[in-house]
Amino acid sequence: MLGRIKYEQINSMIEELNSVAVSKYKIIDTPVNKLNSDNMRRFNRMTEFPETKETAGMVWFELEDVKDFASAPTFVHSFNKMVPILRHCHRLKTSQSWENRAICDFDMTPV
């Protein structure tokens, strides 16, 4: 593994990414008139770019979503280190059209 990262750390990251995706899509599914100012800012950022053919029907998130919804501030640092590992294991796919977006079109269950 890269830099002595253990399976437990990767599994905890997958669980954290699942919670980030759930939190993000809760905001997207909430009616706009019921959002507070912070969530409205997030909603505008999330809906800024339209879906493309390769992102249609897939769960996607950005580094900003991870920063907003992660439970620990150190998670962002480990996120940047573990994305190549998850991409190599076919757990995560990154979009070519958007550099800072990761697309989860695979099963995000722990290893």
N, CA, C and O atoms as CSV, one atom per row, in Angstrom:
chain,resi,resn,atom,element,x,y,z
A,1,MET,N,N,0.837,-1.183,0.000
A,1,MET,CA,C,0.000,0.000,0.000
A,1,MET,C,C,0.884,1.250,0.000
A,1,MET,O,O,2.055,1.207,0.379
A,2,LEU,N,N,0.310,2.319,-0.420
A,2,LEU,CA,C,1.028,3.578,-0.538
A,2,LEU,C,C,1.275,4.183,0.843
A,2,LEU,O,O,0.322,4.463,1.571
A,3,GLY,N,N,2.506,4.383,1.203
A,3,GLY,CA,C,2.851,5.062,2.437
A,3,GLY,C,C,2.343,4.382,3.690
A,3,GLY,O,O,2.012,5.056,4.665
A,4,ARG,N,N,2.274,3.071,3.684
A,4,ARG,CA,C,1.849,2.283,4.844
A,4,ARG,C,C,0.421,2.569,5.274
A,4,ARG,O,O,0.112,2.516,6.465
A,5,ILE,N,N,-0.432,2.866,4.346
A,5,ILE,CA,C,-1.850,3.073,4.663
A,5,ILE,C,C,-2.498,1.704,4.827
A,5,ILE,O,O,-2.326,0.823,3.984
A,6,LYS,N,N,-3.228,1.532,5.894
A,6,LYS,CA,C,-3.843,0.250,6.209
A,6,LYS,C,C,-5.248,0.163,5.615
A,6,LYS,O,O,-5.863,1.173,5.272
A,7,TYR,N,N,-5.737,-1.072,5.504
A,7,TYR,CA,C,-7.083,-1.295,4.989
A,7,TYR,C,C,-8.129,-0.600,5.858
A,7,TYR,O,O,-9.136,-0.116,5.342
A,8,GLU,N,N,-7.906,-0.548,7.152
A,8,GLU,CA,C,-8.863,0.095,8.049
A,8,GLU,C,C,-8.999,1.583,7.727
A,8,GLU,O,O,-10.092,2.144,7.804
A,9,GLN,N,N,-7.879,2.216,7.366
A,9,GLN,CA,C,-7.918,3.630,7.010
A,9,GLN,C,C,-8.677,3.837,5.698
A,9,GLN,O,O,-9.441,4.793,5.565
A,10,ILE,N,N,-8.468,2.949,4.742
A,10,ILE,CA,C,-9.179,3.062,3.470
A,10,ILE,C,C,-10.674,2.827,3.688
A,10,ILE,O,O,-11.504,3.539,3.124
A,11,ASN,N,N,-11.016,1.828,4.508
A,11,ASN,CA,C,-12.424,1.557,4.791
A,11,ASN,C,C,-13.087,2.719,5.514
A,11,ASN,O,O,-14.240,3.044,5.231
A,12,SER,N,N,-12.378,3.349,6.440
A,12,SER,CA,C,-12.954,4.506,7.129
A,12,SER,C,C,-13.123,5.678,6.164
A,12,SER,O,O,-14.068,6.457,6.291
A,13,MET,N,N,-12.214,5.804,5.205
A,13,MET,CA,C,-12.362,6.860,4.208
A,13,MET,C,C,-13.565,6.601,3.319
A,13,MET,O,O,-14.294,7.535,2.984
A,14,ILE,N,N,-13.787,5.350,2.928
A,14,ILE,CA,C,-14.943,5.014,2.098
A,14,ILE,C,C,-16.233,5.322,2.849
A,14,ILE,O,O,-17.175,5.860,2.268
A,15,GLU,N,N,-16.281,4.987,4.130
A,15,GLU,CA,C,-17.461,5.305,4.933
A,15,GLU,C,C,-17.666,6.807,5.042
A,15,GLU,O,O,-18.797,7.289,4.973
A,16,GLU,N,N,-16.585,7.542,5.210
A,16,GLU,CA,C,-16.673,9.001,5.289
A,16,GLU,C,C,-17.141,9.596,3.963
A,16,GLU,O,O,-17.943,10.530,3.959
A,17,LEU,N,N,-16.654,9.071,2.842
A,17,LEU,CA,C,-17.100,9.557,1.533
A,17,LEU,C,C,-18.576,9.258,1.316
A,17,LEU,O,O,-19.287,10.057,0.707
A,18,ASN,N,N,-19.039,8.118,1.806
A,18,ASN,CA,C,-20.461,7.815,1.717
A,18,ASN,C,C,-21.283,8.826,2.512
A,18,ASN,O,O,-22.334,9.271,2.050
A,19,SER,N,N,-20.815,9.188,3.695
A,19,SER,CA,C,-21.547,10.174,4.494
A,19,SER,C,C,-21.491,11.562,3.848
A,19,SER,O,O,-22.454,12.323,3.942
A,20,VAL,N,N,-20.365,11.899,3.191
A,20,VAL,CA,C,-20.265,13.172,2.465
A,20,VAL,C,C,-21.274,13.199,1.325
A,20,VAL,O,O,-21.955,14.204,1.122
A,21,ALA,N,N,-21.376,12.102,0.580
A,21,ALA,CA,C,-22.324,12.047,-0.534
A,21,ALA,C,C,-23.760,12.141,-0.049
A,21,ALA,O,O,-24.582,12.809,-0.677
A,22,VAL,N,N,-24.076,11.481,1.061
A,22,VAL,CA,C,-25.441,11.551,1.609
A,22,VAL,C,C,-25.760,12.975,2.044
A,22,VAL,O,O,-26.850,13.476,1.767
A,23,SER,N,N,-24.827,13.630,2.719
A,23,SER,CA,C,-25.043,15.011,3.163
A,23,SER,C,C,-25.223,15.950,1.980
A,23,SER,O,O,-26.061,16.852,2.016
A,24,LYS,N,N,-24.441,15.738,0.939
A,24,LYS,CA,C,-24.532,16.591,-0.241
A,24,LYS,C,C,-25.883,16.437,-0.918
A,24,LYS,O,O,-26.527,17.430,-1.255
A,25,TYR,N,N,-26.311,15.216,-1.118
A,25,TYR,CA,C,-27.567,14.997,-1.827
A,25,TYR,C,C,-28.788,15.330,-0.976
A,25,TYR,O,O,-29.870,15.541,-1.522
A,26,LYS,N,N,-28.641,15.383,0.353
A,26,LYS,CA,C,-29.728,15.897,1.193
A,26,LYS,C,C,-29.961,17.371,0.901
A,26,LYS,O,O,-31.103,17.826,0.836
A,27,ILE,N,N,-28.868,18.118,0.725
A,27,ILE,CA,C,-28.997,19.546,0.416
A,27,ILE,C,C,-29.595,19.726,-0.970
A,27,ILE,O,O,-30.450,20.590,-1.166
A,28,ILE,N,N,-29.161,18.930,-1.926
A,28,ILE,CA,C,-29.684,19.062,-3.287
A,28,ILE,C,C,-31.170,18.710,-3.342
A,28,ILE,O,O,-31.918,19.317,-4.108
A,29,ASP,N,N,-31.604,17.742,-2.544
A,29,ASP,CA,C,-33.006,17.325,-2.553
A,29,ASP,C,C,-33.927,18.235,-1.740
A,29,ASP,O,O,-35.148,18.154,-1.869
A,30,THR,N,N,-33.353,19.094,-0.912
A,30,THR,CA,C,-34.155,20.011,-0.106
A,30,THR,C,C,-34.700,21.129,-0.988
A,30,THR,O,O,-33.976,21.649,-1.837
A,31,PRO,N,N,-35.975,21.510,-0.802
A,31,PRO,CA,C,-36.497,22.646,-1.573
A,31,PRO,C,C,-35.680,23.914,-1.295
A,31,PRO,O,O,-35.225,24.135,-0.173
A,32,VAL,N,N,-35.504,24.727,-2.313
A,32,VAL,CA,C,-34.632,25.906,-2.223
A,32,VAL,C,C,-35.135,26.893,-1.170
A,32,VAL,O,O,-34.327,27.530,-0.493
A,33,ASN,N,N,-36.435,27.029,-1.022
A,33,ASN,CA,C,-36.952,28.007,-0.060
A,33,ASN,C,C,-36.765,27.562,1.392
A,33,ASN,O,O,-37.008,28.358,2.299
A,34,LYS,N,N,-36.344,26.331,1.642
A,34,LYS,CA,C,-36.123,25.856,3.011
A,34,LYS,C,C,-34.642,25.803,3.376
A,34,LYS,O,O,-34.301,25.338,4.464
A,35,LEU,N,N,-33.764,26.261,2.506
A,35,LEU,CA,C,-32.327,26.225,2.779
A,35,LEU,C,C,-31.893,27.487,3.512
A,35,LEU,O,O,-32.368,28.582,3.212
A,36,ASN,N,N,-30.982,27.329,4.481
A,36,ASN,CA,C,-30.417,28.508,5.128
A,36,ASN,C,C,-29.297,29.066,4.252
A,36,ASN,O,O,-29.029,28.523,3.180
A,37,SER,N,N,-28.654,30.118,4.681
A,37,SER,CA,C,-27.682,30.799,3.815
A,37,SER,C,C,-26.464,29.931,3.503
A,37,SER,O,O,-25.985,29.934,2.369
A,38,ASP,N,N,-25.950,29.186,4.493
A,38,ASP,CA,C,-24.793,28.329,4.230
A,38,ASP,C,C,-25.140,27.221,3.247
A,38,ASP,O,O,-24.387,26.946,2.313
A,39,ASN,N,N,-26.287,26.589,3.468
A,39,ASN,CA,C,-26.683,25.516,2.560
A,39,ASN,C,C,-27.058,26.056,1.187
A,39,ASN,O,O,-26.887,25.357,0.188
A,40,MET,N,N,-27.561,27.273,1.114
A,40,MET,CA,C,-27.871,27.877,-0.186
A,40,MET,C,C,-26.587,28.153,-0.969
A,40,MET,O,O,-26.543,27.970,-2.185
A,41,ARG,N,N,-25.553,28.589,-0.270
A,41,ARG,CA,C,-24.249,28.789,-0.908
A,41,ARG,C,C,-23.717,27.461,-1.446
A,41,ARG,O,O,-23.219,27.390,-2.569
A,42,ARG,N,N,-23.828,26.416,-0.635
A,42,ARG,CA,C,-23.393,25.089,-1.079
A,42,ARG,C,C,-24.228,24.606,-2.263
A,42,ARG,O,O,-23.692,24.046,-3.220
A,43,PHE,N,N,-25.533,24.824,-2.196
A,43,PHE,CA,C,-26.434,24.402,-3.270
A,43,PHE,C,C,-26.053,25.083,-4.584
A,43,PHE,O,O,-26.004,24.430,-5.627
A,44,ASN,N,N,-25.786,26.383,-4.542
A,44,ASN,CA,C,-25.390,27.113,-5.753
A,44,ASN,C,C,-24.070,26.591,-6.312
A,44,ASN,O,O,-23.911,26.473,-7.527
A,45,ARG,N,N,-23.131,26.282,-5.432
A,45,ARG,CA,C,-21.851,25.746,-5.884
A,45,ARG,C,C,-22.035,24.353,-6.501
A,45,ARG,O,O,-21.404,24.031,-7.507
A,46,MET,N,N,-22.901,23.529,-5.896
A,46,MET,CA,C,-23.110,22.165,-6.382
A,46,MET,C,C,-23.834,22.122,-7.725
A,46,MET,O,O,-23.590,21.230,-8.537
A,47,THR,N,N,-24.710,23.070,-7.953
A,47,THR,CA,C,-25.490,23.075,-9.193
A,47,THR,C,C,-24.909,24.016,-10.244
A,47,THR,O,O,-25.545,24.279,-11.265
A,48,GLU,N,N,-23.717,24.517,-10.000
A,48,GLU,CA,C,-23.089,25.466,-10.918
A,48,GLU,C,C,-22.783,24.836,-12.275
A,48,GLU,O,O,-22.998,25.465,-13.311
A,49,PHE,N,N,-22.288,23.612,-12.277
A,49,PHE,CA,C,-21.944,22.930,-13.523
A,49,PHE,C,C,-23.024,21.907,-13.857
A,49,PHE,O,O,-23.410,21.120,-12.993
A,50,PRO,N,N,-23.516,21.904,-15.084
A,50,PRO,CA,C,-24.528,20.914,-15.452
A,50,PRO,C,C,-23.901,19.528,-15.620
A,50,PRO,O,O,-22.688,19.386,-15.777
A,51,GLU,N,N,-24.765,18.515,-15.582
A,51,GLU,CA,C,-24.282,17.158,-15.803
A,51,GLU,C,C,-23.901,16.968,-17.261
A,51,GLU,O,O,-24.497,17.564,-18.157
A,52,THR,N,N,-22.908,16.138,-17.481
A,52,THR,CA,C,-22.519,15.780,-18.832
A,52,THR,C,C,-22.917,14.326,-19.078
A,52,THR,O,O,-23.512,13.684,-18.213
A,53,LYS,N,N,-22.592,13.820,-20.242
A,53,LYS,CA,C,-22.920,12.428,-20.555
A,53,LYS,C,C,-22.237,11.464,-19.596
A,53,LYS,O,O,-22.826,10.465,-19.186
A,54,GLU,N,N,-20.998,11.765,-19.242
A,54,GLU,CA,C,-20.271,10.826,-18.390
A,54,GLU,C,C,-20.654,10.925,-16.915
A,54,GLU,O,O,-20.373,10.006,-16.146
A,55,THR,N,N,-21.293,12.026,-16.504
A,55,THR,CA,C,-21.682,12.151,-15.105
A,55,THR,C,C,-23.159,11.902,-14.870
A,55,THR,O,O,-23.597,11.890,-13.720
A,56,ALA,N,N,-23.931,11.706,-15.907
A,56,ALA,CA,C,-25.369,11.520,-15.742
A,56,ALA,C,C,-25.650,10.234,-14.966
A,56,ALA,O,O,-25.165,9.160,-15.323
A,57,GLY,N,N,-26.430,10.362,-13.916
A,57,GLY,CA,C,-26.829,9.211,-13.117
A,57,GLY,C,C,-25.780,8.708,-12.148
A,57,GLY,O,O,-25.970,7.654,-11.542
A,58,MET,N,N,-24.682,9.421,-11.981
A,58,MET,CA,C,-23.624,8.990,-11.075
A,58,MET,C,C,-23.548,9.923,-9.878
A,58,MET,O,O,-23.905,11.098,-9.958
A,59,VAL,N,N,-23.082,9.382,-8.788
A,59,VAL,CA,C,-22.843,10.188,-7.589
A,59,VAL,C,C,-21.489,10.857,-7.763
A,59,VAL,O,O,-20.507,10.187,-8.086
A,60,TRP,N,N,-21.421,12.156,-7.555
A,60,TRP,CA,C,-20.160,12.864,-7.702
A,60,TRP,C,C,-19.988,13.834,-6.541
A,60,TRP,O,O,-20.959,14.271,-5.922
A,61,PHE,N,N,-18.748,14.154,-6.266
A,61,PHE,CA,C,-18.436,15.133,-5.228
A,61,PHE,C,C,-17.126,15.789,-5.569
A,61,PHE,O,O,-16.344,15.279,-6.372
A,62,GLU,N,N,-16.893,16.934,-4.944
A,62,GLU,CA,C,-15.684,17.717,-5.155
A,62,GLU,C,C,-14.887,17.763,-3.865
A,62,GLU,O,O,-15.354,17.318,-2.816
A,63,LEU,N,N,-13.697,18.296,-3.950
A,63,LEU,CA,C,-12.885,18.495,-2.763
A,63,LEU,C,C,-13.565,19.478,-1.809
A,63,LEU,O,O,-13.450,19.342,-0.591
A,64,GLU,N,N,-14.271,20.465,-2.358
A,64,GLU,CA,C,-14.999,21.424,-1.512
A,64,GLU,C,C,-16.090,20.726,-0.698
A,64,GLU,O,O,-16.328,21.089,0.454
A,65,ASP,N,N,-16.752,19.732,-1.284
A,65,ASP,CA,C,-17.764,18.973,-0.548
A,65,ASP,C,C,-17.122,18.213,0.603
A,65,ASP,O,O,-17.680,18.141,1.698
A,66,VAL,N,N,-15.967,17.656,0.354
A,66,VAL,CA,C,-15.260,16.933,1.406
A,66,VAL,C,C,-14.865,17.895,2.521
A,66,VAL,O,O,-14.972,17.558,3.700
A,67,LYS,N,N,-14.409,19.085,2.153
A,67,LYS,CA,C,-14.042,20.082,3.167
A,67,LYS,C,C,-15.261,20.515,3.981
A,67,LYS,O,O,-15.156,20.723,5.190
A,68,ASP,N,N,-16.420,20.652,3.323
A,68,ASP,CA,C,-17.619,21.110,4.012
A,68,ASP,C,C,-18.222,20.056,4.929
A,68,ASP,O,O,-18.669,20.379,6.030
A,69,PHE,N,N,-18.242,18.810,4.495
A,69,PHE,CA,C,-19.009,17.786,5.198
A,69,PHE,C,C,-18.186,16.770,5.956
A,69,PHE,O,O,-18.761,15.926,6.643
A,70,ALA,N,N,-16.863,16.809,5.868
A,70,ALA,CA,C,-16.035,15.817,6.568
A,70,ALA,C,C,-16.107,16.051,8.071
A,70,ALA,O,O,-16.184,17.188,8.539
A,71,SER,N,N,-16.079,14.952,8.813
A,71,SER,CA,C,-16.203,15.059,10.259
A,71,SER,C,C,-14.901,15.494,10.927
A,71,SER,O,O,-14.934,16.094,12.002
A,72,ALA,N,N,-13.762,15.205,10.311
A,72,ALA,CA,C,-12.474,15.581,10.892
A,72,ALA,C,C,-11.699,16.450,9.911
A,72,ALA,O,O,-11.703,16.172,8.712
A,73,PRO,N,N,-11.038,17.493,10.393
A,73,PRO,CA,C,-10.279,18.352,9.481
A,73,PRO,C,C,-9.090,17.642,8.840
A,73,PRO,O,O,-8.648,18.045,7.764
A,74,THR,N,N,-8.567,16.607,9.466
A,74,THR,CA,C,-7.440,15.878,8.887
A,74,THR,C,C,-7.881,14.969,7.750
A,74,THR,O,O,-7.044,14.437,7.020
A,75,PHE,N,N,-9.186,14.788,7.595
A,75,PHE,CA,C,-9.700,13.920,6.540
A,75,PHE,C,C,-9.359,14.462,5.158
A,75,PHE,O,O,-9.138,13.679,4.235
A,76,VAL,N,N,-9.312,15.774,4.991
A,76,VAL,CA,C,-9.019,16.376,3.689
A,76,VAL,C,C,-7.608,16.006,3.244
A,76,VAL,O,O,-7.378,15.718,2.069
A,77,HIS,N,N,-6.671,16.016,4.176
A,77,HIS,CA,C,-5.286,15.644,3.840
A,77,HIS,C,C,-5.222,14.170,3.432
A,77,HIS,O,O,-4.582,13.831,2.437
A,78,SER,N,N,-5.870,13.313,4.178
A,78,SER,CA,C,-5.840,11.892,3.831
A,78,SER,C,C,-6.653,11.614,2.569
A,78,SER,O,O,-6.362,10.658,1.850
A,79,PHE,N,N,-7.666,12.431,2.289
A,79,PHE,CA,C,-8.448,12.289,1.064
A,79,PHE,C,C,-7.552,12.449,-0.157
A,79,PHE,O,O,-7.637,11.659,-1.098
A,80,ASN,N,N,-6.698,13.460,-0.147
A,80,ASN,CA,C,-5.797,13.699,-1.277
A,80,ASN,C,C,-4.803,12.558,-1.458
A,80,ASN,O,O,-4.383,12.287,-2.582
A,81,LYS,N,N,-4.421,11.888,-0.381
A,81,LYS,CA,C,-3.488,10.777,-0.480
A,81,LYS,C,C,-4.169,9.495,-0.927
A,81,LYS,O,O,-3.544,8.665,-1.587
A,82,MET,N,N,-5.447,9.313,-0.579
A,82,MET,CA,C,-6.106,8.041,-0.842
A,82,MET,C,C,-6.890,7.996,-2.148
A,82,MET,O,O,-7.293,6.915,-2.577
A,83,VAL,N,N,-7.114,9.121,-2.784
A,83,VAL,CA,C,-7.836,9.122,-4.062
A,83,VAL,C,C,-7.114,8.277,-5.113
A,83,VAL,O,O,-7.777,7.509,-5.810
A,84,PRO,N,N,-5.785,8.379,-5.264
A,84,PRO,CA,C,-5.131,7.494,-6.242
A,84,PRO,C,C,-5.284,6.009,-5.909
A,84,PRO,O,O,-5.379,5.177,-6.811
A,85,ILE,N,N,-5.309,5.681,-4.635
A,85,ILE,CA,C,-5.482,4.282,-4.236
A,85,ILE,C,C,-6.873,3.803,-4.610
A,85,ILE,O,O,-7.026,2.717,-5.168
A,86,LEU,N,N,-7.889,4.604,-4.309
A,86,LEU,CA,C,-9.258,4.219,-4.643
A,86,LEU,C,C,-9.464,4.172,-6.156
A,86,LEU,O,O,-10.224,3.344,-6.659
A,87,ARG,N,N,-8.795,5.049,-6.865
A,87,ARG,CA,C,-8.890,5.035,-8.326
A,87,ARG,C,C,-8.231,3.783,-8.885
A,87,ARG,O,O,-8.739,3.192,-9.838
A,88,HIS,N,N,-7.124,3.377,-8.314
A,88,HIS,CA,C,-6.425,2.174,-8.759
A,88,HIS,C,C,-7.259,0.918,-8.478
A,88,HIS,O,O,-7.260,-0.019,-9.276
A,89,CYS,N,N,-7.956,0.903,-7.359
A,89,CYS,CA,C,-8.785,-0.258,-6.985
A,89,CYS,C,C,-10.157,-0.227,-7.658
A,89,CYS,O,O,-11.005,-1.071,-7.366
A,90,HIS,N,N,-10.382,0.723,-8.541
A,90,HIS,CA,C,-11.650,0.880,-9.266
A,90,HIS,C,C,-12.825,1.141,-8.321
A,90,HIS,O,O,-13.948,0.724,-8.601
A,91,ARG,N,N,-12.576,1.817,-7.221
A,91,ARG,CA,C,-13.631,2.237,-6.306
A,91,ARG,C,C,-14.081,3.658,-6.614
A,91,ARG,O,O,-15.151,4.083,-6.180
A,92,LEU,N,N,-13.276,4.379,-7.353
A,92,LEU,CA,C,-13.515,5.784,-7.620
A,92,LEU,C,C,-13.063,6.083,-9.035
A,92,LEU,O,O,-12.119,5.475,-9.539
A,93,LYS,N,N,-13.735,7.014,-9.666
A,93,LYS,CA,C,-13.360,7.420,-11.019
A,93,LYS,C,C,-13.348,8.939,-11.045
A,93,LYS,O,O,-14.263,9.574,-10.521
A,94,THR,N,N,-12.334,9.521,-11.641
A,94,THR,CA,C,-12.290,10.975,-11.740
A,94,THR,C,C,-12.672,11.386,-13.147
A,94,THR,O,O,-12.400,10.680,-14.118
A,95,SER,N,N,-13.300,12.529,-13.235
A,95,SER,CA,C,-13.773,13.027,-14.509
A,95,SER,C,C,-12.662,13.779,-15.218
A,95,SER,O,O,-11.884,14.493,-14.586
A,96,GLN,N,N,-12.591,13.619,-16.518
A,96,GLN,CA,C,-11.590,14.341,-17.292
A,96,GLN,C,C,-12.020,15.782,-17.540
A,96,GLN,O,O,-11.175,16.666,-17.680
A,97,SER,N,N,-13.325,16.023,-17.595
A,97,SER,CA,C,-13.795,17.363,-17.916
A,97,SER,C,C,-13.670,18.321,-16.729
A,97,SER,O,O,-13.493,19.525,-16.917
A,98,TRP,N,N,-13.761,17.792,-15.516
A,98,TRP,CA,C,-13.618,18.613,-14.322
A,98,TRP,C,C,-12.467,18.063,-13.517
A,98,TRP,O,O,-12.498,16.907,-13.094
A,99,GLU,N,N,-11.463,18.870,-13.303
A,99,GLU,CA,C,-10.256,18.387,-12.644
A,99,GLU,C,C,-10.483,18.101,-11.162
A,99,GLU,O,O,-9.882,17.178,-10.613
A,100,ASN,N,N,-11.332,18.874,-10.518
A,100,ASN,CA,C,-11.463,18.724,-9.073
A,100,ASN,C,C,-12.679,17.896,-8.665
A,100,ASN,O,O,-13.071,17.928,-7.499
A,101,ARG,N,N,-13.284,17.158,-9.591
A,101,ARG,CA,C,-14.442,16.351,-9.258
A,101,ARG,C,C,-14.104,14.875,-9.314
A,101,ARG,O,O,-13.424,14.409,-10.228
A,102,ALA,N,N,-14.581,14.163,-8.343
A,102,ALA,CA,C,-14.439,12.713,-8.331
A,102,ALA,C,C,-15.825,12.122,-8.492
A,102,ALA,O,O,-16.786,12.604,-7.893
A,103,ILE,N,N,-15.927,11.094,-9.289
A,103,ILE,CA,C,-17.209,10.484,-9.569
A,103,ILE,C,C,-17.203,9.075,-8.995
A,103,ILE,O,O,-16.323,8.273,-9.309
A,104,CYS,N,N,-18.167,8.781,-8.169
A,104,CYS,CA,C,-18.278,7.441,-7.606
A,104,CYS,C,C,-19.324,6.697,-8.403
A,104,CYS,O,O,-20.519,6.835,-8.140
A,105,ASP,N,N,-18.900,5.919,-9.363
A,105,ASP,CA,C,-19.865,5.136,-10.106
A,105,ASP,C,C,-19.722,3.659,-9.790
A,105,ASP,O,O,-20.391,2.820,-10.393
A,106,PHE,N,N,-18.849,3.340,-8.843
A,106,PHE,CA,C,-18.653,1.963,-8.442
A,106,PHE,C,C,-19.243,1.767,-7.053
A,106,PHE,O,O,-19.663,2.722,-6.398
A,107,ASP,N,N,-19.267,0.537,-6.627
A,107,ASP,CA,C,-19.787,0.191,-5.316
A,107,ASP,C,C,-18.837,0.734,-4.257
A,107,ASP,O,O,-17.662,0.369,-4.231
A,108,MET,N,N,-19.332,1.595,-3.392
A,108,MET,CA,C,-18.491,2.194,-2.361
A,108,MET,C,C,-18.666,1.471,-1.034
A,108,MET,O,O,-18.847,2.106,0.004
A,109,THR,N,N,-18.611,0.142,-1.067
A,109,THR,CA,C,-18.647,-0.634,0.162
A,109,THR,C,C,-17.212,-0.869,0.610
A,109,THR,O,O,-16.304,-0.913,-0.219
A,110,PRO,N,N,-17.003,-1.020,1.903
A,110,PRO,CA,C,-15.634,-1.232,2.387
A,110,PRO,C,C,-14.996,-2.471,1.782
A,110,PRO,O,O,-15.681,-3.421,1.403
A,111,VAL,N,N,-13.672,-2.443,1.697
A,111,VAL,CA,C,-12.904,-3.527,1.076
A,111,VAL,C,C,-12.946,-4.764,1.945
A,111,VAL,O,O,-12.358,-5.786,1.593
